[in-house]
Amino acid sequence: MSLFRIAIGGIVLASAQAFSASAQEAILYEHDNFQGRSIRITADTPNLDRTGLNDRVSSIRIISGSWEFCQHAHYGGSCFTANNDRRSLGGFNDQMSSARPAGVWRDDRRGHDRDGHWDDRRDRDDRWDDRRGRGDRGGRGGRGGGRGAAEITLYSGPNYTGQSITLRGPADNLRSYNFNDRARSIRIQGRGSWQVCQHANYGGACMQISEDRPYLGGGMAGQVSSASPDYNSNRRGTRPREGVWLFDGRDFTGQRYEAVNDIPNLDNRRFNDRADSIVVARGETWEVCEDAYYRGRCEIVDSERISDLGLYGFQNRISSLRRIDGYGRW
């Protein structure tokens, strides 16, 4: 009788696991705010190339369950786990190549005990904690950059003083943590780097953080509203998939401003006359101008990485920029 009950119990357990896996559902969108083309997934998807959305996903809806999203096919590269919707993926934008339900028993995943059963305790720190009301809360973050990924601690005072929060995954709006526009110093641990941005959903000027900052300069002190692991930070020769990156330091260092649309006046973006280096997406041609509204001296930059704008007499002189086509290059 006991053997019979154990056998039945095993069947019930297997059925429950199968139901848990099938009950999970997510929708992937091509653009921010759940716009553009979309696909609905309900099971392991080891390669998004077959869906037409490989390296094109910018927002996600979690219909049910918890999902793991990875940078490369077959769950390679950086991964993060999400339990709720993401209007913007921040640094993970256009980086996703595979996805699967999280926390489901499978032989190829870490976190099993010696008997092959899933041990949730080994994965607990790798998930965003919904018990605090949001899936990306500080203190318990997503896997952002995978194993050994950087985590970031924001402090309300200089020199790592005052109140603080720790993030291990993307945080698209620090208002949810009661920490909007409060960070004045930053500590970072682990591999990789982060980008912190002026506005929610990674808008406005952004700064790459790869080391401790006892004081957050560059006009960002008390201005940070969102933060995300910089998934491009460990790859040489990186550039935007679309638009322009302006940096306020030479050699693509310091604060970064990202533009995908025409900007007639950088003063409105707090980045006027600050750019020291520039990167343009492949296949795009942009015009940069000394004065607002595309006036004064203007030059053409075509799919280029310019590490020192001073070589062209444009250091700290760009006030407007717009995308054009077919007018040559520097």
N, C-alpha and C positions, 0 to 999 in steps of 0.2 A: 504493500500500500504506500509506503513512504517513497519507494522508487517511482511509483506511478505519479504521485503528487509532484515530485521533483521534475519529472519529465513534462508534466502539464505546465508547471511553473516556468520551465525553460521556454516552452512554446509561447506562453503569455508574454514573457519578457522579450522574446524576439519579435513578437507582433507589435509590442509597444514601441520598440526601437524603430521598427520599419515605419510605423505610423508617425513617430516623431520626425523621421527624415522626410517623409512625404508631405507632412503638414507645413514644412518650411517653404516660404515663397518670397521672392524679391523681384523688383523691377529696376533695370538699369537704363539710364537716360543719357543721350548724347550730349546734352547741354545742361548748364546750371538750372536750378529751379524746376526740375522735372520737365524740361522742354526737349524738343527734337525727337529723333528716332528712339525707340525703346524696345527692349526685349524682356520677357518674363521668364524667370528661371525657377525651377522647383527641385533641382537635383544638382549633383556635382557637374561643373562645367569646366573641364581642365584646359580648354583653349577657346577663348572668345573670338579667335580669328575666323572660326566657322560661322559666327553670328553677324559679322560685319561691324562689330563694335569693339574690336581689339584696339587698345590704346586710344579709345574715343569716349569712354564713360566719364561724365562730369557730375552726375548726381544719382542718388539711389533712393528707392523707397523699399522699406522692409515691411512686407505684408504680414509675415508671421515668422517666428523663430529668430535665430541668430545666425549671421553669415560671416564667412571669412573671405576677404577679397585680396588678391595677390597681384604683384607687379608683373610677374612672368607667367608663361604657360606652365601647367602642371604644378601650380602652387609654389613657384620659385620666387626668389627675390623678396622684397619687403611685403609684408602682409598686415592687414588690420582686421579686427572683428567688430561688427556693428549690430546693434539690436534695434536701431531706430533710423528714421529717415535722415538723409544728408542732402541738403539743398546745394551744397558745393563740396567738392572733395579736396579743395585747397591744393597742397603740393602733390596730391595723388591724382589730380586732374589729368585725363588722357594718359594714364599709366597702367590701367588695369588690363590683365590678360587672362585671368582665371578666377573662378569663384566657386564656393561650395558651402553647404550648411555646416555650421560650427558646432562642436560638442557632440557630434554623432559618432558612434563607435565605428572605427575602421582600422585595419591593420597597418596602414601606411602612415599613421599619424603618431606623433610623440604623445606621451601622457598616458600610456597604458601601464598597468602593473604587470607583474610576472605572469599572471594567468591570462593576460590579453584583454582585461576589462578596462574600460575607460576610467581614469582616475581624475575626477574634476579638480581635485586639490592642486594638481600640477599645472593646471591651465588657468586657475582662478585669477592670477595677477595679469594674465594676458588679455583680459576682456574689459571693455568699458562697463562701468558699474551703473546699471539702471536704478539701483536702489536709492540713489541720490536724486533721481528725477530726470537725469539726462544721460545718454549713453557715452558722452565724451568728457565726463567730469574729471577734474584734477584729482590727484591722490590715487586713483585707479584708472589708468588709461588703457586705450587700445594698444595693439601691438605696433602701432605706428610704423616703426622702421624694422620690425622683425626682431629676432633674438639679438641681444646686445644693443638694441636700438637706444638712441639718445632719449633721455627724459629731461624736461626743462622745469625749473622752479622760478616763478615770478615773485618778486618781493615789492611791497608797496613803498619801501624806503630805499635810499642809496646804501651801498655797502652791505647788501643782503640783510637789511633790517626791516622791521615792521611785519605786517601780515604777509602770508605767502600761500601759493597754491602750486601743486606739482602736476604736470601733464605728461602722459605717455602716449597720447594720440591726438588727432586733430580736434581743435576747439574753435568752432566757427563763430562763436559769439561769447565773449568773456562776461557779458552782462548776466549770463546764466549762472555765473559763479560769484556774482557780486564783486567782480574784479575788473570791470571795464574801465579803461583809462586810468589805471592805478599803478601799473608796473613801472618801477624806476631802477631796478637792478635785476640781473638774471644770472642764474647758475645753470650749467648744463652738464649732464653726466652721460657716459656711454658713447657709442659710436655715432657718427653722422652729425648733422646740424639741423637747425630749425629756422623757419622764417616767422617773424612776428609782423603783424600788419596793423595799419592805422584804423581800419574800419572792420566791421563785421563781415563775415563771408570772404575774408582775405582781400578786401578792397583797399584803395588808397595806396600810400607808400608802404613798402615792406622792407624789412631789414633781415639779412641772414645772420644767424647767431651760431657760431661754432665753438665759442669759448666763453668763459665767465665774463660778465660785464658788471663791474661794481657800480657803474653809473651808465644808464642807457642814454647815450648822446644822440646826435643826428636829428634832434627835434622829436624823438620818439618817447622821451620820458613822460609818463602820464598820458600816453596817447595810444597804447596798444589795446586793440579790441578783438583780435583773433590771432591764433597761433597754430602752426602745423609743422610736422616733420618735413624737411626739405628733401624730398625723395630724389632730387636730381643732384644733390650736393656732392656725392661721391663719384660722379662720372665726369671725366674730362671732356672739354669741348661741348658742354651742354649749352643749349640755347632755347628760347621759347618756341613752342610749337606754332604759336601765332603771335604776331605783334612784336613789341620791342621791350627790352629790359634796359633801364637806365640805372647806373650805379653812381653813388656820390663819392666813390673812391676809385683810384686807378686799379687796373688789373681785375676789374669786376668784383671789387670788395666794397664793404660798407653797406649803407642802406640801398635797397633796390626798389625801384618803381616800375610797375608793369603796365604797359599800355597796349590795348588791342584795338582801340578806336582812335580817331583823330582827337588831338588835345590842343585846342586853340590857345590855351593859357595855362601853363604849368603852375602859375602862382596860385590858382584855385586848388591845386593838388599839393601845395606846400613843397613843390620840387622845382621851383623856378630857379634858374642859374645855379644848379647844384650838380649836374651830371659831369662826371669825370671819365666815364667809360660807358660803352653801349654795345648791346648785342641785338641783332635783328634776325627774325625767323627766316629759315631757308625759303627761297622763292618769293620773298617780299621785298619791296623797295619803299623806303620812307624818306621824307624830307624833314630835316630839322632846321629850325630857324632861331636867330638871335633874339628876335622880339616876338611878343604875343601876336596872335592872329596871322602868323606866317609872314611877318614883315622883317625888314632888315636883311642881313646876310643869311642865305639859306644854302644848305648843302644836301646832297643825295647820298644815302647809305643803302647799299644793296646787299642783302644776305651777308652781312659783315659782322665781325667781332673786333671792335676797336678798343684796345686796352688803355689808351691814353688819348683823350680828345684834345689835350694840349698840343699834340703834334700837328693838329689841324687848326689851331687857334680857336677851338671851341670849348675849352675847359671852363666849366661853370658859366656857360653862356647860352645854353639851350632854354628857350622860353615857350616854344610851341613845336609840334610835330604832327605829321599826317602821312597816311599811306598814299603812295602814287605808283604809277607804272611806267616803265620804259623811258626814263630820262637819264640814263647813265649812272655813274657811281663815283665815289671818292677814289 
